Structure formats: structure tokens, C-alpha cells
Amino acid sequence: MSTETNVKEDAEKVGGPQLVVVELARRRSPDQIKRLRKGRGRLVDDIDDTLLELVKSGTISADAQPVVIVVREAPTLFGFLSDDDDDD
């Protein structure tokens, strides 16, 4: 993909809609997020490119409705206490 992303698919559901989670690989600036919320900027282009590649690869259908969720990370009290490693 044009931007470094992590794609997780919910392959256990059979017959229902498939859940695809795309995590952008790096933290984005507040200005980039503000432009995204207004529907413009580089992040919108990155999301469009990612969706196009997912459609081309057959991961999602062309008529799938994308949902974009912006998450704000809270700063940790100490630099060594982070919740980056998931226990999946």
C-alpha cells in the first residue's frame, strides 16, 4: 500500500459483512487531522489510496461503506508505560 498500514480482517464471520481494520503506521499531526475532519488534505488521499488497493485486492467490495475513526492518544505519565503491545 502507498502508506505503511496494518490491515486486520475478521475472517471468522461467515455470510455476514466482513470487518477490516486499517491502522495508519505513524502518528499524524493535529493539522493533518483537522484537514481530514474537513474532508481534505493528504490523509484523505492516503485513505482513498488504501481503499482503492483493498478493492483491487478483493478484500472489500467496491460498494463498501468506509468508516474512518480518529483516535486521540492520551500521553502516558511515564515514557516507559505505554499500551502499544497488544496481548492478542
N, C-alpha and C positions, 0 to 999 in steps of 0.2 A: 504494500500500500504506500501511497505517496508520503504519508506521515507515519511515524512509528506508532503502531496501535497494538492493542491486545484484544483479540476477539474471543469471546466465550459463547458457545452455543449450548442451548438446553436441548439436547438430543433425546432425552428420556421421554418427552411428551410425544405421543403418537396420535395423529389425527387432529390435534389442536394447533393453534398458532405457535410458531417457534419463537423463542426469546433469544435475541442476540444482543450481547453487551459488548460495546466497544469502548475501551478506555484509552484516552489520549496519553501518550507516553510521558509527557512532561508537563510541568505546571505552566499555566498561562498567566499573562499579566492582567491586572484589573482593567486596563484599557481594551485589551482584546476581548475580554468577557463582556464589557459594556457594549462594544460594537456588535458582538454576537447577539446579545439581547435585542438589539435594534435591527437585526436581520442583515447585517453587512459585515465586511471585514474578512480577514484571512481565515478565521476559524470557520466561517460559513463555507468558504471554498474548500477547506480541509474536510468538513463534514460531507459536502456534496461529492467530493472525490472518493471518500471512503464508501459512501452509499453506492456510488456507481460501480466500484470494484466489487462490492458484495453482491450486487445484482448480476454483474458479469460472471462471477464465480458460481452463481446459483445458490448462494447462501440465503438470500432473501428474494422475494418476488418483486417484480418491477412496480407493482401497485401497493407495496407495503407502506404503512404509515410510520414514518420515523418519529421518535420521541427523543428529544435532547434534554438531558438533565444536567444542570450546572451545580457542582458540589463545591462548597467553600470549606477548605481545610482549616481547622482551628489550630493555632500554634500550640506546640507542646510546652509544658513547663520546663522540661529539661530536654536538651537535644538528643539524648540517648533513649528517651522514652517515646518511641514512635509506634504507630499501629500499621506499619507498612507491610508486615509479613502476615498473610492470612493463613489460618490453620485449616485449609480445605482438605 
